[in-house]
Structures are given as C-alpha cells and as structure tokens.
C-alpha cells in the first residue's frame, strides 16, 4: 500500500499503531518529543540505574497487549513478561494479614474458591462477598454510579482489604469517585472467560524494552522512520486532504496522521476544535501516581520469602514490590496512587520508611528516588467516562489514539494498544487500494 502515515507520540498507543500499519505495508514516520520511547510507561536512567517511571502490570485478559509484546519478541511473551496466577497478600501486620490466591478451578469458580479460602475475612463476610460476586460479575448490567455506591452493601472488611485496593490499582481513582461500570468491566474481563485472564503479568525487562523499543526496530526495518526528540508543533489538515506535520525544522505532508499523545497535548496540536474533542480533553481532570524506589544493601531472607507484590495500608503507600537486583541488593518500590500531596521527597521517603517499619526490620536505604507522574491517568469518574465515550475516533484524515479514547476501560496499557490498533485499521480501511504517493 503506497500510503505514508505520521504517528505523533511514541507511547504504547503510537507504537501499536505504527507496528500495525508497517506490517500492512504502510510507510510510517513516528514523531516522539522525548529521547526515549514508551510515553507514561517508559525506561528512566539515573546514573548507572535503569528503572521504570512507574510499576505497570498487565492482566492475562489484556490479550492485544500480550499478543503484540509476544510478536516483537519472537512469538514468546515469556521472554519479556513473567506470568503468575493472581494472589493478593498484605504486608506483615497490615490489614489483619489479609491474603487471597486464586485456585486451580476454571473461571469463575477460581475466584469463588479464592474468596472461600481468603484469610482476613470472617465466614459471614465471605458469604456476603460471594453473593455480591454472583450478583454483579455474572450479570452484564452497567451501573451508572461510583464504585463506593456499588460496594455500599459489602462488608467493610471486603471493601477495605479487597475491592477498594483493586479499584485504585486498576483505575487509579478512589472508590468514592471511580466509575462502577469501568470497575466491573475490568473485574469481568479478569474473572470471566479463561482462567488465565486473572493472571498478573509482570515485566521482566524495563518498560521501553518490553514493547516500544523492539516494536520500532521492526517498523524501521520495514521502511519506517523514527524521529526521537522531535516535538511536533501542530498538525494542519489542508483542504485537499491529508495532514501536514509541522516540527521546528520541517513541514511534511502525509496521507493521514495518528495523534497518539496524552489528552492534554491534543489541543496544542490542532488548529481548531474538531468535533468538540479539544474542549472535552482540555477539561479533563487527572490523577497522579508516585513511585518511591528504595535500594537496600541487603534484606533479611524472611522479608522476601513470600510474595514480591504486597498490599499496604495506604499510609501513604498502597502497594509494595520487591525486586532482586543483579548486584545482590534489593529494591523496594512503593506505589502511591491518586495522592495529590505536594510534600517534598525527603518527607515522603520518611513516611514510607515509617510505614515499612511497621512490617519489617530493614537496614537504612543506600539510594532512593521518587518519580511522580502528575497526569499519570485521566480520572476514571462516571462523568469523564461518559464524556470520553462520546468523542469521535477520527476527523477527516486525523485519527485519535491513546488510553483516553477507549473509555470503557481505565487508563491502561491494554486501552492504549487497542486504540492504536483501531486507528491503524481505520486508516487501512480508508486507503485500501490507494496507489498514489504524497
């Protein structure tokens, strides 16, 4: 297909669009303002340390993300991703030592078995939670309210130890504000269908190496072009069709373009409001995520004998991840979601160390770094979900991609990949049989 397409944004949505187009014979040029690919799921280098900008997990239900990752790693996703059955364990001494692990039963019985065997819930709480699961997850209704309203009749122990932490982990929005419909959609995808849909999929490599880097290596090998550290100033759609991409040094014309940036950047790229999209995206509110990384010279074996991913009590961190480093040291990564506290890093570090001290006797850390994404995700509220779902996916030869454009899901890697593939397929459909060159 003799068509050339610009992709603006080198996050997971833009990379998915570029790869899908390149594999169909389209000449792709990807523009990325940063010097590294991955967007909000990328590699960061600090001295000799290579870390991710945040802890990103996938579910086994995220089929398109896992399929594309496998395809750029020789057909084997296990080369870059570790897949484990879902288990939730509280750090010692927190949340009454709550724990839950899915059983070997087929879905959805594996969730029911996990709830029956959960520790930290009374028999009565388990019975009430089982009834709730049967009434909510096995039906296809779509409630209009918040997660807090959805969970109003659940026992407080189930709300606080299971559903509310899962809500913040999946939607990065507190239960009092989060969309019940989107939360149920995530739970249904995870616990309905194949048993492996609820698996946790953890990157073995940094996030840029997991997909964006090998993806664009293939795109370039197929004749595409990668323009890193190249901000796009604006996109001009001429009257006779196509799109002109304007950077600081060039103006280039393409048959079509995919805008695969964060929603806050779309208005800057467009010369006018197209179909109301600029107004809607400019009004979005966002939720932050802070990840505090702490390196320890050693960690007692008893600390890391159990799960490497642990629930915390939210004071301030909600999740703890243990990483064994190649130099024999250990890294604790504490995730603090939807926290708008602008306190300094030293104060946050002290709070987190005090929180961890309630569970562990740890040595002093030898290195720490807090990474805050102030616009990590759009706030997954019922009102914002409705506004985003009403937006068009394209306008003329401009196509939109990004997790914000798949609002039936929260801001996840799967939503980003799905949006990129959708934009690419729309371009392929509109230019099928087109033999001219720009």
N, C-alpha and C positions, 0 to 999 in steps of 0.2 A: 504494500500500500504506500504510494508516493505522497505521504502526508507528513508534515512536520508539526510537532506539538511542543509547546512550552509548558513545563511544570514549575510552578513557583512555590517553593517550600520543600525542604529535604527531610521532613519528618517521616513518620511511618506511612501517613496517607499519601504524601507526594511520591515516596519510593514505591509504594504499591501501584500507584497509577502509572509511574514511569515503566516499571517492570512489565505490567500487563500490556501496555502499548508497545514496548520494544519487542516483546515476544510475538506480537502480531505484525511485525514489520514496519512499525511507525518509527520515524526518526524523532527522537526525544532530546530536548535540551532541558536540563533541570537546573534551576537557579536557587541557591541557598545563601542566605545572608551570613550565616555563621561559618567558621572554618571546619566544622565537623558535622556530619550527618546525624540525624536522629530526632531533632526537634526537642520536645519535652521528655523524650526517652533516649538519652544520649550518653556518651562517654565524656568524662571530665578528667583532665590531667592536672594534678597538683604536685609539682616536683617529680619525684620518682613514683608517685602513687597514681594509679589509674582506677577511677571509681565511676559509678553511675550517678547521674544527677538525682536519682531517687530510686526507691525499691519498687520495681514494676513486676507484677506477677500476671500470669495468664491462667485461665481455666481450660480444662480439657474441652469444654464446649466451644472455645474460640477456634472453630475449625479453619476459617480462612487464614487467620494469622499463622497458625501452626503449619498449614499446608504451604504457605509461601516461604516460611522460615525453612522448612524441610527442603523445598525445591532449590534454594540457593546454597544448601549445604549437602549437595549430592544426594538428595532424596531422603536424608536421615536427620530428623529434627533432634534426635538424641545427641548429635554432635555438639549442639549449642544449648540445648534445653534439658533440664532434669525434670522428669515427670514423677510425681508422688501422689498416692491416694490422700484425699483430704483428711487432715487431722488438725484439731484446734486444741492447744494446751495453754493454760495460763502459766505465767512465770511463778516460781515457788512462792507460796504465801499470798498470792494475789487472787481475788475473785473466788475465794474458797477452793483454790486449786482446781478450777473447772477444767475439764478435758472432754473431748469428743473425737471419735475416729470412725470413719465410715467402715461398714462391714463388707464382706465379700459377696453379699446378696446382690441380685440385679436391681437396677433402679426401678421405682423409687424406694424399694424395700431397704436399700443400703442406708438411706437417710433415716428411715424409721428404726432400723437396728442400731444406728449410731445414737439416736436420741434415747432409746431404751437403755443403752449401756453407758450413757454420759455420766460423768462424775461432777458433782456440784449442783445437781438438780434433784429435788425431792421426788418421790414417786408421784405425788399429786401434780407437781409442776411438769413432770414428763408426760403424764396423761393429758394435761391441758395443751401442751405443746404439740403432741401427736394429733390431737383433734384439730388444732389450728392448721397444721401442715396438710391434713387431709382436706380441710375445707377451703384452703387458699391455693395451695400449689397444684392440686389435682383438678382445679376448675380453671376456666380461661377468662374469667371476668377481669376487668381492668379498672380498679378503683381510682377515683379522681383525687383523693386526698393525700395526706402525708404518711410517711412510714410510722410516725408516732400514733396517728389515728388508726392505722392498720393494726398496730400492735397493742392497742389500748386494753384489750381483754386478755392479753398474755400475762402470765405470772411475771413479777418484777425480776426474778432471778433469770428467766429465759430472755427477757428483754435486755437486761444489762450485761449478761455474760455471753449471749449468742447473737441475737438479731441486731442489736444496736452496733456492736463492733463490726459485724458483717456489713451493715449498711454503710458505715464510714469507710470501711475498706473498699467496698465496691463502687460507691457513689461519691466518696469524699465530700459528703454533705451530712450534717447532723440529722438524726431521725426526725426531729421536730420540724425540719424544713424539707426533707428529701421526698421525692416523688414515690408514692406507694406503687404506682404502675410500673415504673422502671425497676424498682427493687424486686418486685415479684417476677418481672421478666428475667432478671439475672438469676434468681433462685430457680425458676422453671427451666431455664437453659442448663443450669448446673445439675439439677437433680431429677430431671425428666429425660427420657431417651436413654442413651447408652450410659452404662455405669461409669465409664471413664470421663464423662462430661464434668464431673465434680473434681477431677484431679487438679492439683496445684502444679503449675508448670513454671519452673524457676530457671532463669538464665544461668548457664554455665560460664558464659563469656560476658564481656561488657555489652551494653545495650546497642551501641553502634555496630559492634561486630556480630551481634545476633542476627540482624537483618539488613539495616540500611547500607553498610559497607559492602557486603557481598552482592547485595541487590544492584547497587550502582556499578559495581565492577562488571556484572553481566550486561547491564544496559550499555555501558561504554563499549564492551566487546561486540555488541550488536549494532554498533554505529552511532550510539548516542553520545551526548556531550554533558559533562558535569562541570558546572560553574560554581565552585565554592567561594565563600567570602565575597559574594556578588549580590548586594541588595538590589531588588527591583524597586524602582521609584514609582512606577504606575503602569497600568495596562490600558491602552487605548484601542477600542474596537472601531475600526474605520467603517464607513457606510457601506462599502462593497464587500464586507465580510472579513473574517479572520481577526487576529489580535496583534497589535504592536506592543512589544515588551520594551520598556524604557529602563535602562540602567544608567549609572553615572557616565559610562563611556560609549554606550551603543544604543541604537534603536533597531530592533529586529522584528521582522514580520513572520507570523506563524499562522497556520490554518486554524488552530484552536489553542486554548490555554486552559490549564487546570490551576485554580487558586487553592493551594493546599497549605495555607498558613493558619495560625491561630486566629480565632474570630476577631480579635482586637485589631488585626492588621488589615482586614479586608477593606474597610472604608478608605484607608490610605491608598490602596492600590487602584480603586475605581474612581473614574472621573465624575460619576454621578450615582445617585441611589438607584439601583436596578431592582425592580420588583419589591422594594421595601426592605431588601436584605441588609443594606448599610444601617438603616435606622434600628432594625431589630438587634443586629450584632453589636452596635455601639452601646446599646442599653443593657447588655448582659452584665450580670454580676458573677464574680469568680470566687473560688475557694483556693486557699494556699495549701501547700504541703512543705513541711520542713523535715529533712532527714539529717540527723546528727550521727556522724561516724566517729567512733572512739576506738583507737588501736591500743591493745594491751600487750605487754611483753610476754605474758603467759596468762592462762586461765585455768583454774583447777579443773581436773577431768570431770568432777561431779557437775560442773556448770553446764557443760556441753554434751553430756551423755544422752540427754533427752532430745527433744525437738529443737531444730535450728530456727524455727519460727514460732514466736511465743506471744500470747496476749498479755498486754499490760493494763493497768487500771486507769489509764488516761490522765495521769497526774505527773508529767504532761503527756508522755508518750502512750500510743495505743498498741504499737507492735514493736517487737524486738527480733532482729535477725542476727544470728551468729555466723561469721564467715571465717573459715580456716585460711590463713594467708600462706603463701609459698615460702615465706621466711620463718615459718614456725610460730608467728604471732597470731593473735585473734582480733577480729574486728567485730564490734557490736554496732549495728545500725539501728537506730531508734527512729520510728516514723511518727510524726506529729501532724495529724491531718486536720484540716479546717480550723486551724488555730490562728487567729488574727492578732496575737500578741506581738508587738514590735520590740520586745525587750532585746538587749544585746546578747551576743553569742556566749559570752562568759556566764551570764546569768542563766541562760538556757542550759548550758553544759552542767552547771552546778545543780540545777533542778533535776536533770536527767540522772546524774550520778547519784543523787539522793534517792531517786525513785528506784534505781537498780540496786542500791544498797539494802533496800527492804527485802530483796530476794537473794542477793549474792554477796559474798565477801571477795571483792575484786581488788587487784592492785591499782595503783594510780595509772591512768592512761598516759601513753607516751606521745600521743598525737590526737588531735580532734579537728573536725571540720563540720560546720553546719551549712547545709545547702537549702535555701528556701526558694521555691517556685511560687511567687505571689499569685500568679494566674495558672496554677497547675491544672485546674479543671474549671469548666463552667459549673456554676452551682446548679445541681440537678433537682430543682424545685418543680412542682407541678406547673406553675405559670411559665417558667422558662422552657420546660419541655414542650408545652403547647405552642409557644411562640416559634421555637426552632422547627418543630414538625410542620408548621405552616409555610416554611420558606421553600422556594424553588431550588432545584438541584443544578439548574443551569440558566443562563440568559444569553441567547444567541450562541456565539462560539466560545463563551466563557462558561466553564464548569467548576463547580464548587466541591471541595473535598476537605475532610477534617472530621474529628470525632464529633464536633458540634452539629454536623449535618446528618447524623444517624441518631436522632434524639430518642428513639425507642430504647437505646442502650445508654449507659453513662459514658463519660469521657474515658474510654479505654483504648488499648492498642487494637482490639478487635473492631471497634467502631471506626477507628482511623483507617484500618486496612480495608474494611468493607466500603467505606466512602471512596477511597482511591480506586478500587476496582470498579465501582459503579460509574465514576466519572470517565474512566478509560473505556468502558464498554459503551457508554453513551457517545463518545467521540468516534469509536469504531463503527457504530451503527450509522451515525450521520455522515461518515465519509467513506462508507463502503463503496468500492468501485471508482473512487476518485483517483485519477492518474496524473493530475497536474501538480506542479511544484510551485511553492511560494517564491 
